[in-house]
Amino acid sequence: MKRRSRALALLLALCLLAGLLGGCAARQTEVQYLIGVSLANLSEQWRLVLKQELESEAEKYENIRLVFSDAAGSNQKQEEDIRRLLEYGIDLLIVSPADVDQLIPVISDVYAQLPVIVLDRAVEGYDYTLFIGPDNQQIGQQAGAAVLALLDEEQSHAGVLELMAEGYASQERSEAFAEVMDAASVKVFRRALGNPTRDGAQDALLDNPELLDGVHVVFAHNDYMAYGVHLALEQLGRRDVRVVGLDGFDGEEGGLRLVQKGLIDATVTCPTGGRDAIQSAMEILTNTSGVPKKIILRSHTLSSDTVDEYLAAQQQETVASATAPRVGYVQIQEENNGWRNANMQSIHKAARDFGVDLTVAEVPPVLEEQIIRMREFIEQDMDVIVLTPGVESGWDEVLQEAKDAGIPVLLSDRKVDSSIELYTSFIGADFLEEGRRCARWLMQATQGRDKVRIMEIQGSQGSSPTWERKQGFESTIAENARYDIVYSTFGNFLTSGGRQVMEDYLREHDWDIDAIYCHNDSMALGVIEVLQEHGIVPGKDVLIMSIDGTSLGLEALKKGELNCVAECNPLLGPQLMKAIIDLAAGKELPLRIITDEAVFTAETPAKDFKNRQY
């Protein structure tokens, strides 16, 4: 155990000089772990709640202490704060960035020395230990649905007043909100408030009552503004206008109590992740298995009909299940697929390690056959069902059947396009980021070229990895006209599929490709075989990128036949089984749990290839 008593005494003195905050005033006892917390500011109510949650959760652990810094909205000060925290000898850094793009270099520097948890907004790339934050797009969509629920058919073309705050989060939510409103042909009047508080919203409406002309619902980007709207509406005698807020905090003027009292009509929760950050910090510091790369927190839409039940659930203590959870897993059957084999080995081992009673049904990636297996597990009254869907669409009915039976469904590896209300969580990779990583590598490797002609070999039509890997790659190269995807088709994630695509192209075209982007290693290996048969040197005559990071793919990389491999980690077992155990204990799961992944190139150190399990 580290002895921190003298260090803390010195730290307390330094805190007074440096203007660091409340967390410095820790009990002067022996401390095993010192955690630095760098906050963007403490002027926003959301960040004040974040600080409170961090402190209250940390109180549950006798062997840790927190030391806080407040950047007061300054990027320069936050960078200085972080470097000062390092000097204090912290064991882990938690950072909620003012401007995440500006802080990338310093966060990367810290990550090279110790674990880093980023809150609220993810750093581009993966130079951090764990990201925890909300899905701002989802929040905006939920707010839009809440507003539409308050408009009857006669008001379908009515106006909505949107009161925004400054910052990227408000902008992202507003864009998603606008999509919902536009689809319903609802006119939105937007007003950004420089003072996004109760008083700021109240004064804005009292000073400019014309803002409410033709308005039936006001959507405020935090609950404190929503309360200010309520007070203004009362003073103006506008009891016909409904109010939707955002944040969903507890407390006297928090959104939950406002909904309970009927002062606002609905709120969408925006969790801070403070409690999750401390719990994850302890798991990281104690080398606990199952810590992911990203945790995307779940948001709830709450009205007078649902807020009491939500509050009661939040107050319940989690209790470990006394019996092994019974889990039915509907998995994709894929022969000669190294990624899938490693995936299932990881899941079976983790089930044994975590004490989960696992039953696996491996079936072809055909919707109808997977649904049959799902219904069998529902009939068997499983505690949890895990699904790896072969395609994204067509799941609503059977997911609703599972929900009606009280059986939570976890998605593993692949996603569905159903409502988030029909499943509990997704556990897997960030397919968009995988595509972006390949595109970034290509742009770096081809600097100076006038034109780069790209062949894309996609996975299976209709699957989420295919769509998102394509979207991530295309969005990254979109702003540079030098890059052109001249040919794109499907190889179905199979070596034979990659061979077939390449044979067809060479038969029908003269060779004119500069780079090939394959959605997995198996297809890339098929491509390499055909190129070699035709005298084209893979990796030299044409650059080749793939996704997965299987042993065969990395061997091809070492030989120079592949140039870039973006990892898609198949070892989901620990994260999946940890989520099942948490679920059995009554803990709410995040919306998405994303695994840790790397990028392999010719420059990757040899040590990074050692001790890999797939």
N, C-alpha and C positions, 0 to 999 in steps of 0.2 A: 504494500500500500504506500502511495506517495504521501509524504508529510507536507501539508500545505499551510500549517498554522502561521509560520513566519512570513511565508509568501503572501498570505491573505492580509496580514497586518500591513505589509508594505503596499499591497494592492489597494487597501482601503484609503491609505494616505494619498496614493496616486490618483484614485478615483475622485477625491475631493478637488485635486488640482486640475484634473482633466475634464471635470464636469460629467463624469460617468454617473449612471443612475442607480436607482433602488437595489438592483441585484447585487451591487457591491457590498451592501450591508448584510452579508451572510454571517452566520454564527461562526466564531473562530474556533472551529474544531478541526480534527484531522479530516482532510478531504481527499478522496481518491480521484475524482474527476472534476476538473474546472472547465466549464463550458462558457465560451464567449458568445454574446448575442449582439449583433450589429443591426440596429433598426433604422430604416430610412428616415422616420420622423416619429414624434409622439404628439403630433397635433391632430392627426386624423383619429376619429373614434375607433375605427377598425383596428388600427395599430395599438391603441391603448388596450383594447380587448385582447389582442394577440399577446401583449406583454403580461397581462393578468393571467391568461391561460398558461403561458410558459411558467410563470412563478408558482401558480397553484399546483401544476403537475409536478414541478421540481420538488415541491415540499414533501412529496411522497417518497423521496429517495434521500436517505441520510448521508450518502456518500458523494453527493454532487453539490456544486455551487455554481450559480450563474453570475456573470458580470455583464452588464448591459452598456451599450453606448447608443446615443441618439445623434444621428447625422443631421438632424434639422433640415432635411431636404437637400443637403449639399453633397454632390458626388465626391468632391475633393475631401470634405470632412469625413465622409464614410470610409474612403480609402485610408485616410490617416487613422481613423478609429480601428479599422481591422488590423493594420500593422501594429498599432499599440497593443491590441489584445494579444497578438502573437508574442509580443515582448513579455507579457504577463505569464507566459507558459501555459496557455490553454491547451486542453486535450482535444477539443472539437469546437468548430465554429458554426453557429447558426446565423444566417444573414437574410434579412428582408431588404432587397436592394431599392435604392432611390431610382437609379437608372441602370438596369441590368447590363445594357450594352457597354456602358462606360466602366462597369466593374469587372468585366470578363477577365482582364489581365490579372488583377489582384486576387480574384477568386481562384484562378488557375494556379497562381503562385502558392496560395495557401493549401490548395488541394494536393500539391506535390509534397507537402509536409505533414498534413493531418486531415482528418475527415471534415467535410463541409456539407452542411444541410442548407439548401436554398429554399426560402419560403416565398410564396405569392407569385413570382414570375420566374420561369426556368431560364437558365443560362443557355445560350446557343452552344451546341456541342455537348460533351459529356464530362467536362472537367469539374466534377463535383461528385460527392458521394451519394446524395439523395436530394430530390426535389419533392416538395409537398406544396400543393396549391389547388385552387379551384379551377373549374372549366368555365371561363368567362363567356364563351359562346353558348354553352349549355344554359348558363344563368340567364343570359339575354333571351334565349328561346323560351325558357320557363316563365320569365316575366311577361313575354308576349302572350303566352297561353293564358296566364292569369288575367291579363287585361281583357282578352277576348271573352273569357268566361263571365266577365262582368257586363258585357255588352249584349243586349238582346237583339233579336232580328231587326227591330225597327231602328236600332242604333248602329247597325253594321257599318254604316258610312259616316259615323260620328267622328269627332276629333278626339285625339289623345294628346295631352301635354306631357312631354318628357323633360324632367329636370335632371340635368347631368352634372357630374363633377369633372374636374380636370384629371388627366392621366390616362395611361394606356388601358387600364382595366375598364374604366367607364366607356372608353371608345370601343373596345372589343364587344362589350355587352350591348352597346347601342347599335352596332352594326348587325348583331344577331337579332336584336329586338326589331329592327327595321325590316329584316327579311320576313319575319312573322306578320308584321303589320301590313307590309306590301302585298303579301299573299292573300290577305283577307280584305284588301282594298280599304284599309283604315288609314285616315290621314293623321300624321304625327307632326306636332309642332314642338321643336326642340329648343331648349334654353339651357345654356351652360352657366352655372352659378360660380362666381369666384369665391363665394363663401358658402360651401355646400353643407350647411348646418340647419338646425331647427329655425333659428332666427333668420338666417339667410333666405330660406325658402318662404317663411312667413312674410318677411318684408318684401320679397320679390313680387308676391301675389297681391299684397295690400297696396303696394306702390303702382302696380301695373295690373289692375283687375281685368283689363281687356285680354290678358293672356288666357283667360278662361272662356272667352267667347267661343261657343260651339263645342266646348270640351265636355266629355262625359266621364273620362277617367284621367287621373294624373298618375304617371309612373315616376317615382322619385328614386334616384340611384343610391340612396341609403334611407334607413328608417327614421333617422333624425330629421332629414328633409321632409319625409312623409308626415311626420308629426307636425312640423311647421305648416305643411299644406293643410292638414286637418284644422289647425287653429285658425288659419287664414280663411278657410271655407266657412267656419262657424261665424267669424266676424263679418264676412261678406253675405251671409245668409244663403250660401250655395249648397244646400243639403242634397242636391241632385247629383253632385259630382262624387265619384268613387275614387279610392286611393289605393295604389299598390306600392309597397316599399321594397327594400332590399337590404339584407344583412342577417336578419332573424336572430338578433342577440337577445339574451334574457336580461332581466333588470327592469326597473320601473318605467323607463322610457325606451326600452328595447323593443324591437319589432314584435316579438312574441307576445308581450303584455299589451301592446297597442292593438294587436289583432284580437286578443282575448277580450279586451274592453270595448271592442267595436269602434275604436277610434280610426283605424284603417281597415281596409277590406281584406288585404292579403299581403304576404311578404315572401320573398324567396331567400332562403338561407345562403349565406356565403361564409363558410367556416374558415377560421384563420389557420388551422393546422397546428396551433400551439401545443396542444396536448400530444398530438401525434409526433411532433418534433422531439419532445422530451423522451417519449417512449422509444422512438426510433434511435435517438442518440444513445440511450442506454443499450439497446440491442447492438448498435455499431461498436460501442466501446467495449462490450463484453463478447464480441464476436459471435453473436447469436445467428443461427441459420435462418435464411428466408427474408433478409432485408432486400427490397427491390431497388431500382434506380429512380423511379418516379411513383408518387402516390397522388392521384388526381381525386380530390375530395368530392363527395356527393352533396348536392344541394337539394333542398326540399321546398316545394310550394305549399305554403300553409295559409289556411283560411280559418274562419270561426268553426268550421266543421271538423278540422283536423289538428288544430293547434294544441288542444288539451292532451290528446293521445301522444303527440310528438313530445311534449314536455314531460309526460309521465315516463316515456321510453328513455329520454335523456337522463332521468334521475335514477334509473335502475342500475344497480351494480352488476358488473359482469362476473359470472361464476363459471369456473371450468366445468365442462360436462363430466359426469361421473362414468359415462359409458362411451365406448368408441363410436364416433359418428358413422352412420351407414351411408356410403356415398356410391351413387351410380354414375359411371362415366361413359358417355357416348363419344367414342373416339373415331377418327378417320383411319381406315385401313389402307396403308400405302406400302406396297412391297418394294424392297430394295431401296428404301429411302433412309439414308444414314441419319438425317435430322430427326425424322419421326421415331426411329428406333431409340436414339439417345433420349428423346423426349419421354417416351414411355418408360425407359429404364429409370430415369430420374423420378418419375411420378410413382412408380411401384416402390422404389427405395424409400422415398419420402413418406409414403403411406405407412410403411413399416416403422420408420423412425418416429413419426408423430402419433402412431397408434390409431390410424384410421382404417375402418373396415371398407375396403375398396372393391367394387365389382366393375369390371371394364367390359364394354360391348364394342368391339372393333368392327365397323361396317364401312362399305364403300362410301365416298363422299356424295351420296345421293340423298336428296331431301326426304323423299318418302321413306326410305329405309331408316334414316336417322330418327325420323318422327316416330316410327314404330317402336324403336328402342326407348325413346323418351317416354312413351306412354307405358311401356312395360315397367320402367322404373317408377313412374307415378303410381301405377297399380300396386307395386311392391312397397309403397309408402316410404321411400328413401328419405333420409334426413336432408340430404343435399344431392342435387344433380349437377354434374359438370358436363358441358357440351363444347366440343370442337366442331363448329358447323362447317360443312363442305361448301355451302353458299351463304350469302348474306340474307337473302329474302325468303319469305314463306314461313316464318317461325311464329307469328303472332298467336295463332290459335293454340298450339301446343304449349307455348310459354304461358298463356293465360290459364290453361288447364293446370299447369304446375303451380301457378300462383294461387288459384282457387283451392288447390289441395294443401296449401301452406308449405310448399317445398321450394326453397330458394334455388335458383339456377345460377351457376357461375359459368362464364364463358372463358375458355382457355385457348390461347394461341390465335383464334380467329373471332371476328365480330359478327353481329347481326345488325340489320337496319331497323329493328323493332324499337319501340319506346323504351327508355331506360326504366320505366316503371315495371316492365315485365321481366327484368332480370336483375340480379343483385350486383354483380361486378364483372369486369373483364380483367383477366390476368394474362399478360403476354408482352409482345414486343411493340415498339413504336415504329410501325411500318413506314410512316411518313418520313421519320428521321433517317431510316435506312436508305430510302431513295435519295434524300437530300445529301447524305454522306457520299454516296457514289457520284452524284452530280458535282459536289464540291471537289472531290478528288480529280475528276475528269477536267474540270475547269482549271485546276492548278497544274495538271500534267500537260495541258495543251495550250498554255499561254504562248502567244505569239503566232499561233496558226490563224490563217484567214478564215477557214471554214472547217467544221468538224461534222461529218456525216455519221449519224448514229443509227444502229440497228437495236431495237428493243425486243427482247423475247420475254413476254409476260408469263405469269403463272397460269392458274385456272380461271376461266371466265366466271365472273360473279363472286369471287372470293375476296375477302377484305384485304389480305396481303397484296394481292394483285392490284387492286384499285388504288390503295394508298401508296404502295411503292412507286407506281406510275405517277401519281399525283405529286409525291414528294420530289421525284426526279425532275418532272416537267416544270414545276413551279420554280425550282432553283435555276434552271437554265433559261427560263422564259424571257428574262430581261436582256439576254445576250443573243443577238441575231446570228452570231457565228455558229451556234449549235442548232442542228436540225435533225430531228428524228425522221429519217426518210423511210423507215420500214418498221412496222410493229405488228406482231402477231402472238399467238398463244402457244406455249410449249407444255402446259399442264404440269409444271414442276417436275417433269420426268427427263432422265437422260435421253431416252428415245425421242422425247418431244423436242429437245434441243437439236438432236441429230437431224430430225425430219425438217425442222425449220431451216437449218443451214443448207441441207441438201436441196430443198426446194428453191431457196434463194440462188444458190450457185448454178442451178440448172436454168433458171429463168433470167439471170442478170449477169452482166460483167461485174467483176469485183470492184466495188467503189466505196467500201465501208472503212471508216477511220476508227470507230469504237463500237463495241457491242456491250449492251447493258442487259444482263440476264437476271431474272428475278430470284433465282436460287442457284446453288452450286451444281446440282445435278444436271440442269440444262446446260450450264456452262461447260461441264465436262463432255457432254455430247457434242457441243459446238467445237470444242478443241479437237476432238477425234476427227471430225469431218474436215476442218481446216487443214490439219496435218496431212490427211489423205489427198488433199488438193494442192499441196505444196505451199500453203500460206502459213507463215510462222506465227502462231498465237502469242500474244504478248509483245511482239515486235512489229510485224506487218500490220497488226490491228490490236488496239488496246481492248482488254476485256475486264469488265467489272461484274461481280456477282454478289449474292447475299446468302448468308447462312453461317459459313465458317466451319464446315465439317472437316474431318481429317483429310479426306480426299481433295477437297477444295483447297485447303492450305498446302497440301503437297504440291498441287499444281501451281500455287503461288510461289513456293520456294524454287520450283523449276523455271519460273519466269513465264509460264503459260497463262497464268492469270496475273493481272496487275493490281487489282484492288478487290478485297473481300470485306463487305460490311457484315459484321456478325449479327445473326439472329439467334439469340441464346435459346437452345431447346430445354435447358435444365430448369424447367418451371416447377418441378416437384416441390421444393421447399417453400416457395412463395404460395403455391396453391394449397398445400396442406396446412400451412400456418393460417391462411385465410379461412379454411374450413374449421380449424380449431377455434379461431376467434369468433367465427359465426356461431358455432355451437355454444360458446360462452355468453352469447348475447351481445357481442360487440358489433356496432355498425361498420360495414366494410366500405372502403372508398369506392368511387365510381370506376376507377381504373388503377391497376397496379402494373407498372411497367418494369421489365427486367433490365439488368445491366448488360451493356454490349460494347464491343470495341470495333475498330477498323484495322485491317491488316493490309500492309503493302510491302514492297521490297525493302523499305526502310524500317520495318518493325523489328525490334531487338529479338534475338534468338530466344531469350528467356521467356518472352511472351507466348511462345509456342509450346512451352513445356507444361506437363501435368494437365493437359486438356483432356476432358472426358468424352469428347465426340469428334 
